[in-house]
Amino acid sequence: MDEKIAENQRQVEGRLDVLDHRIDAMEKVLCENMTNRNETMAQNRLMRECKIILAKVQQSVGKITGDIVDEAIVEVASVLPLFTIDAAMEVEEKLNEHEYATAMKTHIHTLKGASGDVDPVMRKLFADELLYFYNWDGRKEKKALSNLNLVNQILFDVFVTKGRLQLEKEVKKAVELSHNRFKHKKKNNPVKQL
């Protein structure tokens, strides 16, 4: 009887050791992700600041040359591409303002150009790091792009000649390409060990 209790105790200790190793691995991954998130946020902040400075320079040059620069379009251009879910939600909130929504449409028309391709526009609207957390329907623990006004209303209005089904198909393809690019980046740039 004592031998059986001792054997059970050794099994429990073995399982506790396995759990301890798994917890250590999870803590390590969390620390690495926090470091990456902080670095990404700092880089995004720096990028936004650079875009704002560039927008101000463009506005100054526009005043000198006599070109009229719409400040709403400059504001829209300064936040794109979106890198974080928070940034996407902030844009979604601003799209409720008519002037901002109009400026977004105008800017996307500029991004679209003559080609009419959806993928290059999507790449200029959403960074791969953000699109990784999205798919069209919100399946497989992802967020739904179709719920974003930026995609469902604004992008559709810009690409209205394609029709909703074709636009949906092309957006899905753009998201798939984005996911592949993101996975490739992660594979080729593994997280630094602490």
KAVEN-V72617 format. One record per run of one state. SS is the DSSP state (@ for helix, = for strand, . for the rest). FROM is the first residue (numbers start at 1). TO is the last residue. If there is no record, write none. Layout:
SS_FROM_TO / SS_FROM_TO
//
This chain:
._1_1 / @_2_65 / ._66_70 / @_71_79 / ._80_81 / =_82_82 / ._83_84 / @_85_94 / ._95_97 / @_98_112 / ._113_117 / @_118_125 / =_126_126 / ._127_127 / @_128_131 / ._132_133 / =_134_135 / ._136_142 / =_143_144 / @_145_147 / ._148_148 / @_149_158 / ._159_159 / @_160_162 / ._163_163 / @_164_188 / ._189_194
//
